[in-house]
Amino acid sequence: MDIKRIGSRASGKGPGDWFTGAVRIDALIEAAEPGRVVGASVTFEPGARTAWHTHPLGQSLIVTAGCGWAQKWDGAREEIRPGDVVWFAAGEKHWHGATATTGMTHIAVQEKLDGKVVEWMEKVSEEQYGK
C-alpha cells in the first residue's frame, strides 16, 4: 500500500504549449509497472482549455466542479457539469476546458502505451472555442 497525502505533491501549471489560459494540474495516480493508469485533477479558469490532442488508449474525464465544454474533432461542442463522465476513444482527436465565463475541474484518467499517454496537436482557435 502507498498513500499519497494531500499536499505532499506540488501543483503544476499547465504548459503553454498544451493549454490556453490558466490551468492547474494536480497529479493523483501514476501506477507502477506493469500498471498503466495515470490520473490528475485539472482545474481550468474561465476561458482556459487544452489544445487538440489524442490518447493512445482513450481517456475518461470525471467532472467534479464548475461548468465546461468538451468536443471531439468531428462533433459538436458539449457542455459538461459535475457528475458527468466523458469518454474519448483511443485516437479520438478532442479538446476540453472551462466555458468562457465559468471555471471547471475534472479528473482525467488515461493509460500509458509504450510510456506515452497523450499526443498534443494544434491549439484550439478562438473561432473553434467560441462556436
VMD Tcl script that builds the backbone (N, CA, C; Angstrom):
set m [mol new atoms 393]
animate dup $m
set s [atomselect $m all]
$s set {name element resname resid chain x y z} {
  {N N MET 1 A 0.854 -1.175 0.000}
  {CA C MET 1 A 0.000 0.000 0.000}
  {C C MET 1 A 0.899 1.237 0.000}
  {N N ASP 2 A 0.444 2.247 -0.747}
  {CA C ASP 2 A 1.164 3.513 -0.829}
  {C C ASP 2 A 0.138 4.624 -0.756}
  {N N ILE 3 A 0.237 5.480 0.250}
  {CA C ILE 3 A -0.704 6.585 0.419}
  {C C ILE 3 A 0.007 7.878 0.064}
  {N N LYS 4 A -0.544 8.628 -0.860}
  {CA C LYS 4 A -0.038 9.954 -1.200}
  {C C LYS 4 A -0.892 10.949 -0.425}
  {N N ARG 5 A -0.325 11.579 0.570}
  {CA C ARG 5 A -1.057 12.503 1.432}
  {C C ARG 5 A -1.308 13.822 0.716}
  {N N ILE 6 A -2.487 14.392 0.973}
  {CA C ILE 6 A -2.829 15.685 0.402}
  {C C ILE 6 A -1.735 16.691 0.763}
  {N N GLY 7 A -1.311 17.445 -0.218}
  {CA C GLY 7 A -0.271 18.437 -0.004}
  {C C GLY 7 A 1.142 17.906 -0.118}
  {N N SER 8 A 1.292 16.597 -0.354}
  {CA C SER 8 A 2.639 16.025 -0.434}
  {C C SER 8 A 3.260 16.219 -1.821}
  {N N ARG 9 A 2.445 16.597 -2.795}
  {CA C ARG 9 A 2.943 16.847 -4.151}
  {C C ARG 9 A 2.506 18.240 -4.578}
  {N N ALA 10 A 3.414 18.962 -5.173}
  {CA C ALA 10 A 3.127 20.329 -5.603}
  {C C ALA 10 A 2.196 20.344 -6.810}
  {N N SER 11 A 1.343 21.344 -6.856}
  {CA C SER 11 A 0.524 21.582 -8.045}
  {C C SER 11 A 1.430 22.071 -9.160}
  {N N GLY 12 A 1.015 21.795 -10.396}
  {CA C GLY 12 A 1.774 22.263 -11.548}
  {C C GLY 12 A 0.927 23.162 -12.423}
  {N N LYS 13 A 1.595 23.989 -13.189}
  {CA C LYS 13 A 0.921 24.875 -14.128}
  {C C LYS 13 A 0.829 24.172 -15.477}
  {N N GLY 14 A -0.333 24.252 -16.123}
  {CA C GLY 14 A -0.495 23.669 -17.449}
  {C C GLY 14 A 0.422 24.366 -18.439}
  {N N PRO 15 A 1.316 23.633 -19.108}
  {CA C PRO 15 A 2.274 24.248 -20.038}
  {C C PRO 15 A 1.581 24.988 -21.187}
  {N N GLY 16 A 2.110 26.148 -21.533}
  {CA C GLY 16 A 1.550 26.981 -22.585}
  {C C GLY 16 A 1.495 26.329 -23.951}
  {N N ASP 17 A 2.331 25.335 -24.204}
  {CA C ASP 17 A 2.293 24.637 -25.492}
  {C C ASP 17 A 1.071 23.730 -25.603}
  {N N TRP 18 A 0.511 23.317 -24.483}
  {CA C TRP 18 A -0.576 22.347 -24.458}
  {C C TRP 18 A -1.915 22.933 -24.022}
  {N N PHE 19 A -1.870 24.141 -23.418}
  {CA C PHE 19 A -3.075 24.751 -22.863}
  {C C PHE 19 A -3.160 26.219 -23.243}
  {N N THR 20 A -4.384 26.735 -23.287}
  {CA C THR 20 A -4.643 28.163 -23.423}
  {C C THR 20 A -5.271 28.615 -22.116}
  {N N GLY 21 A -4.754 29.685 -21.527}
  {CA C GLY 21 A -5.301 30.201 -20.281}
  {C C GLY 21 A -4.669 29.563 -19.060}
  {N N ALA 22 A -5.223 29.905 -17.899}
  {CA C ALA 22 A -4.678 29.446 -16.620}
  {C C ALA 22 A -5.229 28.064 -16.273}
  {N N VAL 23 A -4.309 27.099 -16.123}
  {CA C VAL 23 A -4.668 25.711 -15.836}
  {C C VAL 23 A -3.745 25.193 -14.730}
  {N N ARG 24 A -4.332 24.537 -13.726}
  {CA C ARG 24 A -3.556 23.909 -12.651}
  {C C ARG 24 A -3.738 22.405 -12.740}
  {N N ILE 25 A -2.635 21.678 -12.618}
  {CA C ILE 25 A -2.661 20.216 -12.681}
  {C C ILE 25 A -2.158 19.647 -11.355}
  {N N ASP 26 A -2.966 18.771 -10.765}
  {CA C ASP 26 A -2.589 18.093 -9.524}
  {C C ASP 26 A -2.543 16.594 -9.791}
  {N N ALA 27 A -1.348 16.032 -9.757}
  {CA C ALA 27 A -1.172 14.596 -10.007}
  {C C ALA 27 A -1.925 13.806 -8.949}
  {N N LEU 28 A -2.598 12.733 -9.379}
  {CA C LEU 28 A -3.320 11.856 -8.462}
  {C C LEU 28 A -2.803 10.432 -8.506}
  {N N ILE 29 A -2.677 9.881 -9.724}
  {CA C ILE 29 A -2.374 8.459 -9.900}
  {C C ILE 29 A -1.270 8.305 -10.930}
  {N N GLU 30 A -0.289 7.483 -10.628}
  {CA C GLU 30 A 0.662 7.003 -11.634}
  {C C GLU 30 A 1.079 5.613 -11.203}
  {N N ALA 31 A 0.426 4.626 -11.813}
  {CA C ALA 31 A 0.657 3.235 -11.426}
  {C C ALA 31 A 2.076 2.807 -11.761}
  {N N ALA 32 A 2.649 2.015 -10.859}
  {CA C ALA 32 A 3.946 1.400 -11.125}
  {C C ALA 32 A 3.765 0.268 -12.130}
  {N N GLU 33 A 4.781 -0.003 -12.933}
  {CA C GLU 33 A 4.740 -1.125 -13.880}
  {C C GLU 33 A 4.394 -2.402 -13.118}
  {N N PRO 34 A 3.595 -3.278 -13.630}
  {CA C PRO 34 A 3.118 -3.309 -15.003}
  {C C PRO 34 A 1.847 -2.490 -15.229}
  {N N GLY 35 A 1.377 -1.759 -14.195}
  {CA C GLY 35 A 0.203 -0.915 -14.347}
  {C C GLY 35 A 0.446 0.190 -15.359}
  {N N ARG 36 A -0.635 0.724 -15.932}
  {CA C ARG 36 A -0.501 1.755 -16.965}
  {C C ARG 36 A -1.316 3.003 -16.675}
  {N N VAL 37 A -2.146 2.989 -15.629}
  {CA C VAL 37 A -3.065 4.097 -15.406}
  {C C VAL 37 A -2.349 5.337 -14.863}
  {N N VAL 38 A -2.789 6.495 -15.369}
  {CA C VAL 38 A -2.296 7.800 -14.942}
  {C C VAL 38 A -3.516 8.687 -14.762}
  {N N GLY 39 A -3.529 9.478 -13.693}
  {CA C GLY 39 A -4.672 10.355 -13.480}
  {C C GLY 39 A -4.273 11.633 -12.783}
  {N N ALA 40 A -5.025 12.702 -13.074}
  {CA C ALA 40 A -4.762 14.002 -12.463}
  {C C ALA 40 A -6.064 14.769 -12.335}
  {N N SER 41 A -6.098 15.661 -11.359}
  {CA C SER 41 A -7.168 16.635 -11.252}
  {C C SER 41 A -6.691 17.880 -11.997}
  {N N VAL 42 A -7.522 18.366 -12.910}
  {CA C VAL 42 A -7.136 19.510 -13.735}
  {C C VAL 42 A -8.184 20.606 -13.551}
  {N N THR 43 A -7.718 21.798 -13.170}
  {CA C THR 43 A -8.597 22.935 -12.940}
  {C C THR 43 A -8.342 23.996 -13.994}
  {N N PHE 44 A -9.405 24.379 -14.692}
  {CA C PHE 44 A -9.346 25.377 -15.757}
  {C C PHE 44 A -10.047 26.651 -15.278}
  {N N GLU 45 A -9.375 27.784 -15.347}
  {CA C GLU 45 A -10.028 29.062 -15.093}
  {C C GLU 45 A -10.932 29.386 -16.283}
  {N N PRO 46 A -11.902 30.310 -16.127}
  {CA C PRO 46 A -12.765 30.649 -17.261}
  {C C PRO 46 A -11.946 30.958 -18.518}
  {N N GLY 47 A -12.365 30.381 -19.637}
  {CA C GLY 47 A -11.692 30.578 -20.918}
  {C C GLY 47 A -10.513 29.659 -21.170}
  {N N ALA 48 A -10.074 28.923 -20.159}
  {CA C ALA 48 A -8.909 28.038 -20.314}
  {C C ALA 48 A -9.341 26.707 -20.914}
  {N N ARG 49 A -8.409 26.095 -21.656}
  {CA C ARG 49 A -8.722 24.840 -22.347}
  {C C ARG 49 A -7.452 24.139 -22.782}
  {N N THR 50 A -7.608 22.864 -23.142}
  {CA C THR 50 A -6.498 22.100 -23.707}
  {C C THR 50 A -6.321 22.481 -25.173}
  {N N ALA 51 A -5.210 22.056 -25.738}
  {CA C ALA 51 A -5.044 22.036 -27.194}
  {C C ALA 51 A -5.754 20.774 -27.698}
  {N N TRP 52 A -5.925 20.669 -28.998}
  {CA C TRP 52 A -6.415 19.417 -29.583}
  {C C TRP 52 A -5.411 18.319 -29.236}
  {N N HIS 53 A -5.892 17.123 -28.940}
  {CA C HIS 53 A -4.997 16.028 -28.594}
  {C C HIS 53 A -5.710 14.690 -28.712}
  {N N THR 54 A -4.922 13.618 -28.648}
  {CA C THR 54 A -5.450 12.254 -28.645}
  {C C THR 54 A -4.759 11.472 -27.528}
  {N N HIS 55 A -5.346 10.327 -27.192}
  {CA C HIS 55 A -4.753 9.405 -26.217}
  {C C HIS 55 A -4.693 8.030 -26.858}
  {N N PRO 56 A -3.563 7.344 -26.751}
  {CA C PRO 56 A -3.416 6.062 -27.449}
  {C C PRO 56 A -4.387 4.981 -26.986}
  {N N LEU 57 A -4.833 5.048 -25.722}
  {CA C LEU 57 A -5.761 4.052 -25.200}
  {C C LEU 57 A -7.062 4.682 -24.703}
  {N N GLY 58 A -7.328 5.930 -25.081}
  {CA C GLY 58 A -8.537 6.619 -24.678}
  {C C GLY 58 A -8.359 7.380 -23.377}
  {N N GLN 59 A -9.415 8.124 -23.017}
  {CA C GLN 59 A -9.382 8.941 -21.803}
  {C C GLN 59 A -10.782 9.066 -21.220}
  {N N SER 60 A -10.856 9.014 -19.892}
  {CA C SER 60 A -12.095 9.314 -19.171}
  {C C SER 60 A -11.911 10.610 -18.407}
  {N N LEU 61 A -12.935 11.461 -18.453}
  {CA C LEU 61 A -12.976 12.679 -17.649}
  {C C LEU 61 A -14.143 12.565 -16.682}
  {N N ILE 62 A -13.903 12.882 -15.418}
  {CA C ILE 62 A -14.950 12.913 -14.407}
  {C C ILE 62 A -15.026 14.355 -13.920}
  {N N VAL 63 A -16.091 15.045 -14.284}
  {CA C VAL 63 A -16.225 16.454 -13.926}
  {C C VAL 63 A -16.604 16.556 -12.451}
  {N N THR 64 A -15.840 17.373 -11.700}
  {CA C THR 64 A -16.059 17.485 -10.261}
  {C C THR 64 A -16.543 18.854 -9.816}
  {N N ALA 65 A -16.341 19.896 -10.627}
  {CA C ALA 65 A -16.773 21.239 -10.230}
  {C C ALA 65 A -16.908 22.120 -11.462}
  {N N GLY 66 A -17.789 23.121 -11.350}
  {CA C GLY 66 A -17.904 24.131 -12.384}
  {C C GLY 66 A -18.705 23.691 -13.597}
  {N N CYS 67 A -18.382 24.318 -14.717}
  {CA C CYS 67 A -19.069 24.041 -15.973}
  {C C CYS 67 A -18.042 24.154 -17.091}
  {N N GLY 68 A -18.013 23.162 -17.970}
  {CA C GLY 68 A -17.014 23.161 -19.034}
  {C C GLY 68 A -17.578 22.744 -20.360}
  {N N TRP 69 A -16.680 22.658 -21.322}
  {CA C TRP 69 A -17.011 22.196 -22.662}
  {C C TRP 69 A -16.038 21.099 -23.068}
  {N N ALA 70 A -16.521 20.174 -23.872}
  {CA C ALA 70 A -15.693 19.125 -24.462}
  {C C ALA 70 A -16.163 18.950 -25.899}
  {N N GLN 71 A -15.217 18.628 -26.778}
  {CA C GLN 71 A -15.569 18.475 -28.187}
  {C C GLN 71 A -14.619 17.502 -28.851}
  {N N LYS 72 A -15.181 16.579 -29.642}
  {CA C LYS 72 A -14.341 15.743 -30.495}
  {C C LYS 72 A -14.246 16.425 -31.850}
  {N N TRP 73 A -13.244 16.059 -32.633}
  {CA C TRP 73 A -12.914 16.751 -33.878}
  {C C TRP 73 A -14.103 16.912 -34.813}
  {N N ASP 74 A -14.883 15.893 -35.001}
  {CA C ASP 74 A -15.974 15.953 -35.971}
  {C C ASP 74 A -17.339 16.109 -35.304}
  {N N GLY 75 A -17.360 16.584 -34.076}
  {CA C GLY 75 A -18.613 16.678 -33.344}
  {C C GLY 75 A -18.901 18.079 -32.840}
  {N N ALA 76 A -20.052 18.227 -32.240}
  {CA C ALA 76 A -20.466 19.494 -31.652}
  {C C ALA 76 A -19.833 19.669 -30.275}
  {N N ARG 77 A -19.630 20.902 -29.888}
  {CA C ARG 77 A -19.155 21.205 -28.539}
  {C C ARG 77 A -20.275 20.855 -27.563}
  {N N GLU 78 A -19.933 20.133 -26.481}
  {CA C GLU 78 A -20.909 19.688 -25.491}
  {C C GLU 78 A -20.607 20.318 -24.135}
  {N N GLU 79 A -21.645 20.745 -23.433}
  {CA C GLU 79 A -21.470 21.252 -22.081}
  {C C GLU 79 A -21.302 20.079 -21.123}
  {N N ILE 80 A -20.379 20.221 -20.171}
  {CA C ILE 80 A -20.150 19.175 -19.169}
  {C C ILE 80 A -20.203 19.805 -17.775}
  {N N ARG 81 A -20.814 19.049 -16.840}
  {CA C ARG 81 A -21.058 19.556 -15.488}
  {C C ARG 81 A -20.683 18.498 -14.443}
  {N N PRO 82 A -20.591 18.900 -13.153}
  {CA C PRO 82 A -20.223 17.947 -12.104}
  {C C PRO 82 A -21.078 16.684 -12.140}
  {N N GLY 83 A -20.403 15.559 -12.028}
  {CA C GLY 83 A -21.051 14.249 -12.083}
  {C C GLY 83 A -21.033 13.629 -13.462}
  {N N ASP 84 A -20.822 14.443 -14.502}
  {CA C ASP 84 A -20.726 13.901 -15.863}
  {C C ASP 84 A -19.416 13.138 -16.023}
  {N N VAL 85 A -19.480 12.045 -16.766}
  {CA C VAL 85 A -18.292 11.265 -17.112}
  {C C VAL 85 A -18.211 11.234 -18.629}
  {N N VAL 86 A -17.081 11.670 -19.148}
  {CA C VAL 86 A -16.875 11.771 -20.595}
  {C C VAL 86 A -15.830 10.736 -21.001}
  {N N TRP 87 A -16.090 9.992 -22.060}
  {CA C TRP 87 A -15.137 9.018 -22.607}
  {C C TRP 87 A -14.737 9.443 -24.004}
  {N N PHE 88 A -13.431 9.538 -24.239}
  {CA C PHE 88 A -12.879 9.734 -25.579}
  {C C PHE 88 A -12.185 8.438 -25.972}
  {N N ALA 89 A -12.547 7.896 -27.130}
  {CA C ALA 89 A -11.976 6.632 -27.594}
  {C C ALA 89 A -10.498 6.797 -27.957}
  {N N ALA 90 A -9.801 5.695 -28.020}
  {CA C ALA 90 A -8.387 5.689 -28.414}
  {C C ALA 90 A -8.224 6.404 -29.752}
  {N N GLY 91 A -7.297 7.349 -29.797}
  {CA C GLY 91 A -7.004 8.064 -31.033}
  {C C GLY 91 A -7.998 9.143 -31.422}
  {N N GLU 92 A -9.048 9.360 -30.631}
  {CA C GLU 92 A -10.066 10.362 -30.968}
  {C C GLU 92 A -9.545 11.769 -30.651}
  {N N LYS 93 A -9.446 12.601 -31.681}
  {CA C LYS 93 A -8.958 13.975 -31.526}
  {C C LYS 93 A -10.022 14.798 -30.809}
  {N N HIS 94 A -9.610 15.519 -29.739}
  {CA C HIS 94 A -10.567 16.249 -28.923}
  {C C HIS 94 A -9.901 17.353 -28.122}
  {N N TRP 95 A -10.720 18.177 -27.481}
  {CA C TRP 95 A -10.259 19.161 -26.506}
  {C C TRP 95 A -11.309 19.257 -25.397}
  {N N HIS 96 A -10.921 19.858 -24.270}
  {CA C HIS 96 A -11.844 20.092 -23.160}
  {C C HIS 96 A -11.316 21.232 -22.314}
  {N N GLY 97 A -12.232 21.907 -21.632}
  {CA C GLY 97 A -11.837 23.018 -20.777}
  {C C GLY 97 A -13.042 23.716 -20.192}
  {N N ALA 98 A -12.792 24.894 -19.621}
  {CA C ALA 98 A -13.832 25.696 -18.999}
  {C C ALA 98 A -14.664 26.406 -20.058}
  {N N THR 99 A -15.839 26.872 -19.649}
  {CA C THR 99 A -16.597 27.757 -20.525}
  {C C THR 99 A -15.931 29.135 -20.477}
  {N N ALA 100 A -16.424 30.043 -21.276}
  {CA C ALA 100 A -15.849 31.387 -21.326}
  {C C ALA 100 A -16.047 32.150 -20.014}
  {N N THR 101 A -17.060 31.777 -19.232}
  {CA C THR 101 A -17.391 32.546 -18.027}
  {C C THR 101 A -17.292 31.771 -16.718}
  {N N THR 102 A -17.113 30.454 -16.790}
  {CA C THR 102 A -17.122 29.616 -15.587}
  {C C THR 102 A -15.947 28.654 -15.596}
  {N N GLY 103 A -15.242 28.559 -14.470}
  {CA C GLY 103 A -14.166 27.592 -14.344}
  {C C GLY 103 A -14.708 26.172 -14.271}
  {N N MET 104 A -13.808 25.194 -14.418}
  {CA C MET 104 A -14.208 23.787 -14.391}
  {C C MET 104 A -13.039 22.944 -13.908}
  {N N THR 105 A -13.348 21.929 -13.105}
  {CA C THR 105 A -12.346 20.955 -12.669}
  {C C THR 105 A -12.821 19.567 -13.048}
  {N N HIS 106 A -11.889 18.766 -13.560}
  {CA C HIS 106 A -12.199 17.363 -13.829}
  {C C HIS 106 A -11.026 16.498 -13.420}
  {N N ILE 107 A -11.319 15.239 -13.193}
  {CA C ILE 107 A -10.286 14.227 -13.010}
  {C C ILE 107 A -10.122 13.551 -14.361}
  {N N ALA 108 A -8.904 13.532 -14.868}
  {CA C ALA 108 A -8.595 12.900 -16.156}
  {C C ALA 108 A -7.864 11.594 -15.883}
  {N N VAL 109 A -8.347 10.509 -16.495}
  {CA C VAL 109 A -7.742 9.189 -16.308}
  {C C VAL 109 A -7.468 8.586 -17.676}
  {N N GLN 110 A -6.233 8.147 -17.878}
  {CA C GLN 110 A -5.841 7.509 -19.126}
  {C C GLN 110 A -4.748 6.483 -18.835}
  {N N GLU 111 A -4.431 5.665 -19.842}
  {CA C GLU 111 A -3.399 4.649 -19.680}
  {C C GLU 111 A -2.232 4.913 -20.615}
  {N N LYS 112 A -1.047 4.509 -20.164}
  {CA C LYS 112 A 0.159 4.615 -20.984}
  {C C LYS 112 A 0.214 3.479 -21.995}
  {N N LEU 113 A 0.690 3.795 -23.167}
  {CA C LEU 113 A 1.021 2.790 -24.177}
  {C C LEU 113 A 2.453 3.069 -24.590}
  {N N ASP 114 A 3.349 2.140 -24.314}
  {CA C ASP 114 A 4.775 2.335 -24.561}
  {C C ASP 114 A 5.266 3.618 -23.896}
  {N N GLY 115 A 4.774 3.877 -22.673}
  {CA C GLY 115 A 5.215 5.023 -21.893}
  {C C GLY 115 A 4.563 6.345 -22.247}
  {N N LYS 116 A 3.660 6.360 -23.213}
  {CA C LYS 116 A 3.052 7.615 -23.691}
  {C C LYS 116 A 1.562 7.639 -23.379}
  {N N VAL 117 A 1.058 8.801 -22.875}
  {CA C VAL 117 A -0.362 8.915 -22.554}
  {C C VAL 117 A -1.106 9.903 -23.454}
  {N N VAL 118 A -0.390 10.772 -24.148}
  {CA C VAL 118 A -1.066 11.821 -24.931}
  {C C VAL 118 A -0.214 12.228 -26.124}
  {N N GLU 119 A -0.897 12.610 -27.192}
  {CA C GLU 119 A -0.262 13.208 -28.377}
  {C C GLU 119 A -0.868 14.592 -28.539}
  {N N TRP 120 A -0.062 15.628 -28.265}
  {CA C TRP 120 A -0.547 17.008 -28.365}
  {C C TRP 120 A -0.500 17.491 -29.809}
  {N N MET 121 A -1.482 18.306 -30.161}
  {CA C MET 121 A -1.616 18.838 -31.518}
  {C C MET 121 A -1.765 20.358 -31.445}
  {N N GLU 122 A -2.390 20.947 -32.463}
  {CA C GLU 122 A -2.534 22.393 -32.522}
  {C C GLU 122 A -3.492 22.893 -31.442}
  {N N LYS 123 A -3.332 24.182 -31.121}
  {CA C LYS 123 A -4.229 24.792 -30.146}
  {C C LYS 123 A -5.621 24.988 -30.744}
  {N N VAL 124 A -6.612 24.995 -29.878}
  {CA C VAL 124 A -7.984 25.290 -30.262}
  {C C VAL 124 A -8.056 26.789 -30.549}
  {N N SER 125 A -8.489 27.145 -31.739}
  {CA C SER 125 A -8.554 28.558 -32.111}
  {C C SER 125 A -9.693 29.249 -31.357}
  {N N GLU 126 A -9.647 30.573 -31.311}
  {CA C GLU 126 A -10.718 31.333 -30.690}
  {C C GLU 126 A -12.047 31.064 -31.408}
  {N N GLU 127 A -11.991 30.934 -32.729}
  {CA C GLU 127 A -13.198 30.632 -33.510}
  {C C GLU 127 A -13.761 29.254 -33.129}
  {N N GLN 128 A -12.889 28.233 -33.052}
  {CA C GLN 128 A -13.341 26.896 -32.668}
  {C C GLN 128 A -13.905 26.899 -31.248}
  {N N TYR 129 A -13.241 27.594 -30.336}
  {CA C TYR 129 A -13.664 27.648 -28.937}
  {C C TYR 129 A -15.005 28.362 -28.796}
  {N N GLY 130 A -15.194 29.422 -29.563}
  {CA C GLY 130 A -16.386 30.241 -29.424}
  {C C GLY 130 A -17.625 29.699 -30.076}
  {N N LYS 131 A -17.507 28.614 -30.840}
  {CA C LYS 131 A -18.668 28.069 -31.552}
  {C C LYS 131 A -19.707 27.531 -30.602}
}
mol reanalyze $m
mol bondsrecalc $m
mol representation Tube
mol addrep $m
